Amino acid sequence: MVNEICSDFSRKNLKVQRTDRAVLTAAQLFLKQGIEEIKMTDIADASGVGVATLYRYFGTKPRMVTEAMTYLWDEVNELFAGVFDTKEFMQQPGIKQINDLMRMYLVLYEAHSDFMRLLGEFDTYIVREQIAKEDLQKYESSIINFYPVLVRAYEKGLKDGTVRRVDNFKMHYLTYAHALLEMCKKFVKGELLPSDRSDYAVAELELLINTGVNYLSAR
């Protein structure tokens, strides 16, 4: 009995190691070359995990892609972990905290443009491959969520007098979060239309951020 349990545990552990290695490898390949350019055989060759094993673990390429994108969002979340719990941040007025939080989208655009580009490609991939919503639940939950920290900053701002009360703060957050993320995706694609100006990207993002912050400001 003990030997059977140990053997079963070893098999499960090996599967976790292989799937983790395959997902990490896929994420790296997608960042460098894009989703369309990479085949399951490429992931198998680069990870050392047999292609038959990949299909056994993940079933399809869309499932593999979704797992890789979820992993990348988890990595982004790790980058910001604890940043907004520091003493320096917590001592700031509520409106300043909100400003710093909204500027994180600018950080994502400037420091992680390859990831922003991949997000735009994944949006298109979801539609084309008709990935079911239920298969995207884990992915959606991994997307960076500044809302809990923003609520805390908003409530502090109401107390310290730097923020005014709005009817639906969550809608305010969602509106600007969606707009900023989509703008980031657009800008990393480069100049598509004659009127596009890549040198305006940061300025446009800053203008949208300032608009959102000023709307909440009690001044």
Accessible surface in RSA format (square Angstrom, percent):
REM  Atomic radii and reference values for relative SASA: ProtOr
REM  Chains: A
REM  Algorithm: Lee & Richards
REM  Probe-radius: 1.40
REM  Slices: 20
REM RES _ NUM      All-atoms   Total-Side   Main-Chain    Non-polar    All polar
REM                ABS   REL    ABS   REL    ABS   REL    ABS   REL    ABS   REL
RES MET A   1   167.62  86.8 127.63  84.5  39.99  95.2 113.45  96.5  54.17  71.8
RES VAL A   2   108.17  71.2 106.31  96.2   1.86   4.5 106.64  92.7   1.52   4.1
RES ASN A   3   124.29  85.7 118.22 114.2   6.07  14.6  29.68  71.4  94.61  91.4
RES GLU A   4   119.30  68.5 111.89  84.7   7.41  17.6  45.87  88.7  73.43  60.0
RES ILE A   5   106.26  60.5 102.32  76.2   3.94   9.5 105.50  76.0   0.76   2.1
RES CYS A   6    71.07  53.8  66.82  74.5   4.25  10.0  27.39  69.4  43.69  47.1
RES SER A   7    50.20  42.4  41.98  56.0   8.21  18.9  29.71  63.3  20.49  28.7
RES ASP A   8    52.76  37.0  52.76  52.5   0.00   0.0  12.83  30.2  39.92  39.8
RES PHE A   9   137.62  68.9 135.77  84.1   1.85   4.8 137.36  83.3   0.26   0.7
RES SER A  10    67.08  56.7  58.88  78.6   8.20  18.9  34.83  74.2  32.25  45.2
RES ARG A  11   144.98  60.9 137.78  70.2   7.20  17.1  71.79  98.1  73.19  44.4
RES LYS A  12   128.02  62.5 125.26  76.9   2.75   6.6  78.23  70.4  49.78  53.0
RES ASN A  13    64.21  44.3  60.23  58.2   3.98   9.6   5.24  12.6  58.96  57.0
RES LEU A  14    80.31  44.7  78.95  56.5   1.36   3.4  80.01  56.2   0.30   0.8
RES LYS A  15    99.74  48.7  99.39  61.0   0.34   0.8  44.01  39.6  55.73  59.4
RES VAL A  16    80.97  53.3  80.38  72.8   0.59   1.4  80.97  70.4   0.00   0.0
RES GLN A  17    90.80  50.8  83.72  61.2   7.08  16.9  30.31  64.5  60.49  45.9
RES ARG A  18    76.21  32.0  76.21  38.8   0.00   0.0   2.49   3.4  73.72  44.7
RES THR A  19    24.78  17.6  24.65  25.0   0.13   0.3  16.29  21.9   8.49  12.8
RES ASP A  20    86.28  60.4  80.12  79.7   6.15  14.5  27.75  65.3  58.53  58.4
RES ARG A  21   101.92  42.8  97.30  49.6   4.62  11.0  52.87  72.3  49.05  29.7
RES ALA A  22     0.16   0.1   0.16   0.2   0.00   0.0   0.16   0.2   0.00   0.0
RES VAL A  23    16.17  10.6  16.17  14.6   0.00   0.0  16.17  14.1   0.00   0.0
RES LEU A  24    70.80  39.4  70.31  50.3   0.48   1.2  70.31  49.4   0.48   1.3
RES THR A  25    15.50  11.0  15.50  15.7   0.00   0.0   6.04   8.1   9.46  14.3
RES ALA A  26     0.00   0.0   0.00   0.0   0.00   0.0   0.00   0.0   0.00   0.0
RES ALA A  27     0.59   0.5   0.59   0.9   0.00   0.0   0.59   0.8   0.00   0.0
RES GLN A  28    88.17  49.3  86.59  63.3   1.58   3.8  25.06  53.3  63.11  47.9
RES LEU A  29    27.65  15.4  27.65  19.8   0.00   0.0  27.65  19.4   0.00   0.0
RES PHE A  30     1.46   0.7   0.00   0.0   1.46   3.8   0.00   0.0   1.46   4.2
RES LEU A  31    51.85  28.9  34.11  24.4  17.75  44.6  34.39  24.2  17.47  47.0
RES LYS A  32   168.64  82.3 129.90  79.7  38.73  92.2  81.56  73.4  87.08  92.8
RES GLN A  33    98.09  54.8  78.50  57.4  19.59  46.6  31.37  66.8  66.71  50.6
RES GLY A  34    14.20  17.5   0.00   N/A  14.20  17.5  12.01  32.9   2.20   4.9
RES ILE A  35     0.02   0.0   0.02   0.0   0.00   0.0   0.02   0.0   0.00   0.0
RES GLU A  36    93.04  53.4  74.32  56.2  18.71  44.6  43.10  83.4  49.94  40.8
RES GLU A  37   116.25  66.7 103.44  78.3  12.80  30.5  28.84  55.8  87.41  71.4
RES ILE A  38     3.12   1.8   3.12   2.3   0.00   0.0   3.12   2.2   0.00   0.0
RES LYS A  39   131.69  64.2 129.62  79.5   2.07   4.9  89.76  80.8  41.93  44.7
RES MET A  40     7.22   3.7   4.28   2.8   2.94   7.0   4.28   3.6   2.94   3.9
RES THR A  41    69.58  49.5  69.08  70.0   0.50   1.2  60.26  80.9   9.33  14.1
RES ASP A  42    52.34  36.7  47.82  47.6   4.52  10.7  12.24  28.8  40.10  40.0
RES ILE A  43     0.00   0.0   0.00   0.0   0.00   0.0   0.00   0.0   0.00   0.0
RES ALA A  44     8.69   8.0   5.14   7.9   3.55   8.1   5.49   7.7   3.20   8.5
RES ASP A  45   120.83  84.6  90.26  89.8  30.56  72.3  34.21  80.5  86.62  86.4
RES ALA A  46    62.56  57.5  22.02  34.0  40.54  92.2  33.15  46.7  29.41  77.9
RES SER A  47     8.76   7.4   0.00   0.0   8.76  20.2   2.85   6.1   5.91   8.3
RES GLY A  48    64.38  79.4   0.00   N/A  64.38  79.4  36.09  99.0  28.28  63.3
RES VAL A  49     4.19   2.8   0.93   0.8   3.25   7.8   4.11   3.6   0.08   0.2
RES GLY A  50    42.84  52.8   0.00   N/A  42.84  52.8  33.87  92.9   8.97  20.1
RES VAL A  51    55.20  36.3  51.56  46.7   3.64   8.8  51.56  44.8   3.64   9.9
RES ALA A  52    70.74  65.0  60.15  92.8  10.59  24.1  66.16  93.2   4.57  12.1
RES THR A  53    18.66  13.3  18.65  18.9   0.01   0.0   0.52   0.7  18.14  27.4
RES LEU A  54     0.00   0.0   0.00   0.0   0.00   0.0   0.00   0.0   0.00   0.0
RES TYR A  55   103.57  48.4  96.22  54.7   7.35  19.1  65.64  49.3  37.93  46.8
RES ARG A  56   159.68  67.0 125.13  63.8  34.55  82.3  75.28 102.9  84.40  51.2
RES TYR A  57    37.05  17.3  17.47   9.9  19.58  51.0  10.44   7.8  26.61  32.8
RES PHE A  58    12.94   6.5   8.97   5.6   3.97  10.3   9.96   6.0   2.98   8.5
RES GLY A  59    42.71  52.7   0.00   N/A  42.71  52.7  28.32  77.7  14.39  32.2
RES THR A  60    71.69  51.0  70.41  71.4   1.28   3.1  63.77  85.7   7.92  12.0
RES LYS A  61    43.00  21.0  39.86  24.5   3.15   7.5  28.72  25.9  14.28  15.2
RES PRO A  62    30.89  22.5  30.44  27.8   0.45   1.6  30.89  25.5   0.00   0.0
RES ARG A  63   119.95  50.4 114.84  58.5   5.12  12.2  33.91  46.3  86.05  52.1
RES MET A  64     0.00   0.0   0.00   0.0   0.00   0.0   0.00   0.0   0.00   0.0
RES VAL A  65     0.00   0.0   0.00   0.0   0.00   0.0   0.00   0.0   0.00   0.0
RES THR A  66    10.10   7.2  10.10  10.2   0.00   0.0   8.98  12.1   1.13   1.7
RES GLU A  67    31.84  18.3  29.76  22.5   2.08   5.0   3.47   6.7  28.37  23.2
RES ALA A  68     0.00   0.0   0.00   0.0   0.00   0.0   0.00   0.0   0.00   0.0
RES MET A  69     0.00   0.0   0.00   0.0   0.00   0.0   0.00   0.0   0.00   0.0
RES THR A  70     4.96   3.5   4.96   5.0   0.00   0.0   3.79   5.1   1.17   1.8
RES TYR A  71    63.91  29.8  61.02  34.7   2.89   7.5  46.34  34.8  17.57  21.7
RES LEU A  72    15.29   8.5  14.77  10.6   0.52   1.3  14.77  10.4   0.52   1.4
RES TRP A  73     1.45   0.6   1.45   0.7   0.00   0.0   1.28   0.7   0.17   0.3
RES ASP A  74    64.97  45.5  62.92  62.6   2.05   4.9  22.11  52.0  42.86  42.7
RES GLU A  75    79.68  45.7  77.85  58.9   1.83   4.3  18.17  35.1  61.51  50.2
RES VAL A  76     8.68   5.7   8.60   7.8   0.08   0.2   8.60   7.5   0.08   0.2
RES ASN A  77    50.19  34.6  44.19  42.7   6.00  14.4  22.33  53.7  27.86  26.9
RES GLU A  78   122.52  70.3 108.90  82.4  13.62  32.4  34.26  66.3  88.26  72.1
RES LEU A  79   102.68  57.2  77.67  55.6  25.00  62.9  82.06  57.6  20.62  55.5
RES PHE A  80    23.47  11.7  19.19  11.9   4.28  11.1  19.49  11.8   3.98  11.4
RES ALA A  81    67.16  61.8  37.18  57.4  29.98  68.2  47.42  66.8  19.74  52.3
RES GLY A  82    44.88  55.3   0.00   N/A  44.88  55.3  27.89  76.5  16.99  38.0
RES VAL A  83    66.79  43.9  60.65  54.9   6.14  14.8  64.51  56.1   2.27   6.2
RES PHE A  84    14.53   7.3  13.53   8.4   1.01   2.6  13.53   8.2   1.01   2.9
RES ASP A  85    95.95  67.2  73.29  72.9  22.66  53.6  27.63  65.0  68.32  68.1
RES THR A  86    58.88  41.9  51.26  52.0   7.62  18.1  53.13  71.4   5.75   8.7
RES LYS A  87   146.31  71.4 133.95  82.2  12.35  29.4  82.70  74.4  63.61  67.8
RES GLU A  88   127.95  73.5 120.12  90.9   7.83  18.7  69.83 135.1  58.12  47.5
RES PHE A  89    15.49   7.7  12.21   7.6   3.28   8.5  14.96   9.1   0.53   1.5
RES MET A  90    75.74  39.2  69.74  46.2   6.00  14.3  69.46  59.1   6.28   8.3
RES GLN A  91   120.12  67.2  91.93  67.2  28.19  67.1  39.96  85.0  80.17  60.8
RES GLN A  92    38.66  21.6  35.85  26.2   2.81   6.7  19.16  40.8  19.50  14.8
RES PRO A  93    64.89  47.3  61.23  55.8   3.67  13.3  64.57  53.3   0.32   2.0
RES GLY A  94     0.00   0.0   0.00   N/A   0.00   0.0   0.00   0.0   0.00   0.0
RES ILE A  95    29.47  16.8  29.18  21.7   0.29   0.7  29.18  21.0   0.29   0.8
RES LYS A  96    87.29  42.6  85.29  52.3   2.00   4.8  68.43  61.6  18.86  20.1
RES GLN A  97     1.82   1.0   1.82   1.3   0.00   0.0   0.00   0.0   1.82   1.4
RES ILE A  98     0.30   0.2   0.30   0.2   0.00   0.0   0.30   0.2   0.00   0.0
RES ASN A  99    31.93  22.0  31.93  30.9   0.00   0.0   6.63  16.0  25.29  24.4
RES ASP A 100    29.97  21.0  28.63  28.5   1.34   3.2  12.21  28.7  17.76  17.7
RES LEU A 101     0.28   0.2   0.00   0.0   0.28   0.7   0.09   0.1   0.19   0.5
RES MET A 102    10.07   5.2   9.44   6.2   0.63   1.5   6.91   5.9   3.16   4.2
RES ARG A 103    74.07  31.1  73.80  37.6   0.26   0.6  16.46  22.5  57.61  34.9
RES MET A 104    30.07  15.6  30.07  19.9   0.00   0.0  27.75  23.6   2.32   3.1
RES TYR A 105    11.14   5.2  11.14   6.3   0.00   0.0   7.19   5.4   3.95   4.9
RES LEU A 106     8.73   4.9   8.54   6.1   0.18   0.5   8.54   6.0   0.18   0.5
RES VAL A 107    57.29  37.7  55.33  50.1   1.96   4.7  57.29  49.8   0.00   0.0
RES LEU A 108     0.27   0.1   0.27   0.2   0.00   0.0   0.27   0.2   0.00   0.0
RES TYR A 109    33.41  15.6  31.94  18.2   1.47   3.8  10.79   8.1  22.62  27.9
RES GLU A 110   108.29  62.2  74.88  56.7  33.41  79.5  28.39  54.9  79.90  65.2
RES ALA A 111    67.62  62.2  33.72  52.0  33.90  77.1  42.78  60.2  24.84  65.8
RES HIS A 112    47.14  25.8  46.91  32.6   0.23   0.6  22.99  23.7  24.15  28.1
RES SER A 113    43.52  36.8  41.99  56.0   1.54   3.5  12.54  26.7  30.98  43.4
RES ASP A 114    63.51  44.5  61.24  61.0   2.27   5.4  22.68  53.4  40.83  40.7
RES PHE A 115     8.49   4.2   8.49   5.3   0.00   0.0   8.49   5.1   0.00   0.0
RES MET A 116     0.12   0.1   0.12   0.1   0.00   0.0   0.00   0.0   0.12   0.2
RES ARG A 117   120.17  50.5 115.84  59.0   4.34  10.3  56.66  77.4  63.52  38.5
RES LEU A 118     4.42   2.5   2.81   2.0   1.61   4.1   4.16   2.9   0.26   0.7
RES LEU A 119     3.31   1.8   3.26   2.3   0.05   0.1   3.26   2.3   0.05   0.1
RES GLY A 120     7.54   9.3   0.00   N/A   7.54   9.3   4.47  12.3   3.07   6.9
RES GLU A 121    51.51  29.6  42.71  32.3   8.80  21.0  32.43  62.7  19.08  15.6
RES PHE A 122     0.00   0.0   0.00   0.0   0.00   0.0   0.00   0.0   0.00   0.0
RES ASP A 123    54.18  38.0  50.44  50.2   3.75   8.9  27.40  64.5  26.78  26.7
RES THR A 124    81.68  58.1  76.13  77.2   5.56  13.2  54.59  73.3  27.10  41.0
RES TYR A 125     7.46   3.5   7.30   4.2   0.16   0.4   4.35   3.3   3.11   3.8
RES ILE A 126    33.64  19.1  32.91  24.5   0.73   1.8  32.91  23.7   0.73   2.0
RES VAL A 127   116.32  76.5 104.35  94.5  11.98  28.9 109.93  95.5   6.40  17.4
RES ARG A 128   120.14  50.4  92.73  47.3  27.41  65.3  73.47 100.4  46.66  28.3
RES GLU A 129    74.87  43.0  52.31  39.6  22.56  53.7   4.31   8.3  70.56  57.6
RES GLN A 130   158.57  88.7 131.15  95.9  27.42  65.3  40.43  86.1 118.14  89.6
RES ILE A 131    23.93  13.6   7.83   5.8  16.10  38.8  12.98   9.3  10.95  29.7
RES ALA A 132    38.85  35.7  27.42  42.3  11.43  26.0  37.12  52.3   1.73   4.6
RES LYS A 133   178.07  86.9 170.37 104.5   7.70  18.3 113.43 102.1  64.64  68.9
RES GLU A 134   118.76  68.2 102.80  77.8  15.97  38.0  46.67  90.3  72.10  58.9
RES ASP A 135    88.17  61.8  70.30  70.0  17.87  42.3  18.99  44.7  69.18  69.0
RES LEU A 136    24.75  13.8  24.21  17.3   0.54   1.3  24.63  17.3   0.12   0.3
RES GLN A 137   121.00  67.7 114.13  83.4   6.88  16.4  35.41  75.4  85.59  64.9
RES LYS A 138   126.34  61.6 117.79  72.3   8.55  20.3  85.35  76.8  40.99  43.7
RES TYR A 139    17.75   8.3  17.71  10.1   0.05   0.1  12.14   9.1   5.61   6.9
RES GLU A 140   120.39  69.1 113.34  85.7   7.05  16.8  31.02  60.0  89.37  73.0
RES SER A 141    93.45  79.0  54.55  72.8  38.91  89.6  51.86 110.4  41.60  58.3
RES SER A 142    11.15   9.4   2.97   4.0   8.18  18.8  10.74  22.9   0.40   0.6
RES ILE A 143    54.27  30.9  47.76  35.6   6.52  15.7  47.76  34.4   6.52  17.7
RES ILE A 144    12.99   7.4   6.47   4.8   6.52  15.7   6.50   4.7   6.49  17.6
RES ASN A 145    85.04  58.6  67.22  65.0  17.82  42.9  25.62  61.7  59.42  57.4
RES PHE A 146     6.25   3.1   6.14   3.8   0.11   0.3   6.25   3.8   0.00   0.0
RES TYR A 147    50.01  23.3  50.01  28.5   0.00   0.0  29.93  22.5  20.09  24.8
RES PRO A 148    80.12  58.4  65.68  59.9  14.44  52.5  71.68  59.2   8.44  52.4
RES VAL A 149    34.29  22.6  32.79  29.7   1.50   3.6  34.27  29.8   0.03   0.1
RES LEU A 150     9.66   5.4   9.66   6.9   0.00   0.0   9.66   6.8   0.00   0.0
RES VAL A 151    35.79  23.6  35.79  32.4   0.00   0.0  35.79  31.1   0.00   0.0
RES ARG A 152    79.98  33.6  76.41  39.0   3.57   8.5  53.61  73.3  26.38  16.0
RES ALA A 153     0.00   0.0   0.00   0.0   0.00   0.0   0.00   0.0   0.00   0.0
RES TYR A 154    17.36   8.1  17.36   9.9   0.00   0.0  15.50  11.6   1.86   2.3
RES GLU A 155    91.15  52.3  90.08  68.2   1.07   2.5  25.70  49.7  65.45  53.4
RES LYS A 156    64.59  31.5  60.97  37.4   3.62   8.6  55.70  50.1   8.88   9.5
RES GLY A 157     0.00   0.0   0.00   N/A   0.00   0.0   0.00   0.0   0.00   0.0
RES LEU A 158    46.01  25.6  23.03  16.5  22.98  57.8  23.51  16.5  22.51  60.6
RES LYS A 159   185.24  90.4 146.80  90.1  38.45  91.5  96.65  87.0  88.59  94.4
RES ASP A 160    64.90  45.5  30.12  30.0  34.78  82.2  40.27  94.8  24.63  24.6
RES GLY A 161    49.44  61.0   0.00   N/A  49.44  61.0  31.42  86.2  18.02  40.4
RES THR A 162    25.29  18.0  22.64  23.0   2.65   6.3  24.66  33.1   0.63   0.9
RES VAL A 163     6.28   4.1   0.00   0.0   6.28  15.1   0.00   0.0   6.28  17.0
RES ARG A 164    96.88  40.7  91.18  46.5   5.69  13.6  45.13  61.7  51.75  31.4
RES ARG A 165   172.86  72.6 152.58  77.8  20.28  48.3  61.85  84.5 111.01  67.3
RES VAL A 166    19.37  12.7   5.96   5.4  13.41  32.3  10.85   9.4   8.52  23.1
RES ASP A 167   161.60 113.2 118.56 118.0  43.04 101.8  40.52  95.4 121.08 120.8
RES ASN A 168    75.05  51.8  64.44  62.3  10.60  25.5  21.45  51.6  53.60  51.8
RES PHE A 169    19.18   9.6  13.20   8.2   5.99  15.6  13.20   8.0   5.99  17.1
RES LYS A 170   106.23  51.8 104.25  64.0   1.98   4.7  49.90  44.9  56.33  60.0
RES MET A 171   118.67  61.5 116.30  77.0   2.37   5.6  79.60  67.7  39.07  51.8
RES HIS A 172    21.27  11.6  14.84  10.3   6.43  16.5  15.01  15.5   6.26   7.3
RES TYR A 173    20.97   9.8  16.62   9.5   4.35  11.3  13.01   9.8   7.96   9.8
RES LEU A 174    69.62  38.8  69.62  49.8   0.00   0.0  69.62  48.9   0.00   0.0
RES THR A 175    76.20  54.2  66.83  67.8   9.36  22.3  57.88  77.7  18.32  27.7
RES TYR A 176    31.72  14.8  31.72  18.0   0.00   0.0  14.37  10.8  17.36  21.4
RES ALA A 177    10.51   9.7   8.08  12.5   2.43   5.5   9.15  12.9   1.36   3.6
RES HIS A 178   112.29  61.4 110.64  76.9   1.65   4.2  73.11  75.4  39.18  45.6
RES ALA A 179    34.81  32.0  25.24  39.0   9.57  21.8  34.29  48.3   0.52   1.4
RES LEU A 180     0.76   0.4   0.76   0.5   0.00   0.0   0.76   0.5   0.00   0.0
RES LEU A 181    27.57  15.4  27.57  19.7   0.00   0.0  27.57  19.4   0.00   0.0
RES GLU A 182    91.89  52.8  87.42  66.1   4.47  10.7  43.93  85.0  47.96  39.2
RES MET A 183    42.59  22.1  41.04  27.2   1.55   3.7  33.62  28.6   8.97  11.9
RES CYS A 184     0.21   0.2   0.21   0.2   0.00   0.0   0.00   0.0   0.21   0.2
RES LYS A 185    18.97   9.3  18.56  11.4   0.41   1.0   7.14   6.4  11.83  12.6
RES LYS A 186    85.92  41.9  83.38  51.2   2.53   6.0  71.06  64.0  14.85  15.8
RES PHE A 187    26.02  13.0  14.96   9.3  11.06  28.8  17.78  10.8   8.24  23.6
RES VAL A 188    14.93   9.8   1.06   1.0  13.87  33.4   6.86   6.0   8.06  21.9
RES LYS A 189   118.23  57.7  89.98  55.2  28.26  67.3  43.77  39.4  74.47  79.3
RES GLY A 190    32.37  39.9   0.00   N/A  32.37  39.9  26.81  73.6   5.57  12.5
RES GLU A 191   102.21  58.7  69.52  52.6  32.70  77.8  19.67  38.1  82.54  67.4
RES LEU A 192   115.70  64.4  83.12  59.5  32.58  81.9  86.46  60.7  29.24  78.7
RES LEU A 193   109.09  60.8 104.00  74.4   5.09  12.8 105.26  73.9   3.83  10.3
RES PRO A 194   143.32 104.5 101.93  92.9  41.39 150.5 115.84  95.6  27.48 170.8
RES SER A 195    94.29  79.7  66.03  88.1  28.26  65.1  57.27 121.9  37.02  51.9
RES ASP A 196    25.58  17.9  16.91  16.8   8.67  20.5  11.85  27.9  13.73  13.7
RES ARG A 197   111.50  46.8 102.93  52.5   8.56  20.4  35.26  48.2  76.24  46.2
RES SER A 198    64.69  54.7  48.54  64.8  16.15  37.2  30.45  64.8  34.24  48.0
RES ASP A 199    95.34  66.8  61.64  61.3  33.70  79.7  49.29 116.0  46.04  45.9
RES TYR A 200   104.54  48.8 104.54  59.5   0.00   0.0  70.88  53.3  33.66  41.5
RES ALA A 201     1.78   1.6   1.69   2.6   0.09   0.2   1.69   2.4   0.09   0.2
RES VAL A 202    50.39  33.2  49.50  44.8   0.90   2.2  49.50  43.0   0.90   2.4
RES ALA A 203    58.47  53.8  50.51  78.0   7.95  18.1  52.49  73.9   5.98  15.8
RES GLU A 204    69.72  40.0  66.12  50.0   3.60   8.6  25.15  48.7  44.57  36.4
RES LEU A 205     0.58   0.3   0.58   0.4   0.00   0.0   0.58   0.4   0.00   0.0
RES GLU A 206    55.64  31.9  55.64  42.1   0.00   0.0   7.92  15.3  47.72  39.0
RES LEU A 207   121.85  67.9 119.80  85.7   2.05   5.2 121.44  85.3   0.41   1.1
RES LEU A 208    39.98  22.3  37.72  27.0   2.25   5.7  39.69  27.9   0.29   0.8
RES ILE A 209     0.07   0.0   0.07   0.1   0.00   0.0   0.07   0.0   0.00   0.0
RES ASN A 210    65.65  45.3  65.01  62.8   0.64   1.5  12.90  31.0  52.75  51.0
RES THR A 211    66.14  47.0  60.04  60.9   6.10  14.5  50.55  67.9  15.60  23.6
RES GLY A 212     0.00   0.0   0.00   N/A   0.00   0.0   0.00   0.0   0.00   0.0
RES VAL A 213    14.48   9.5  14.48  13.1   0.00   0.0  14.48  12.6   0.00   0.0
RES ASN A 214   103.32  71.2  89.37  86.4  13.94  33.6  25.14  60.5  78.18  75.6
RES TYR A 215   113.81  53.1 103.32  58.8  10.50  27.3  73.32  55.1  40.49  49.9
RES LEU A 216     1.09   0.6   1.09   0.8   0.00   0.0   1.09   0.8   0.00   0.0
RES SER A 217    22.56  19.1  15.93  21.3   6.63  15.3   8.65  18.4  13.91  19.5
RES ALA A 218    49.58  45.6  17.57  27.1  32.01  72.8  19.38  27.3  30.19  80.0
RES ARG A 219   250.75 105.3 181.68  92.6  69.07 164.5  97.72 133.6 153.03  92.7
END  Absolute sums over single chains surface
CHAIN  1 A    12803.3      10845.7       1957.5       7200.8       5602.5
END  Absolute sums over all chains
TOTAL         12803.3      10845.7       1957.5       7200.8       5602.5
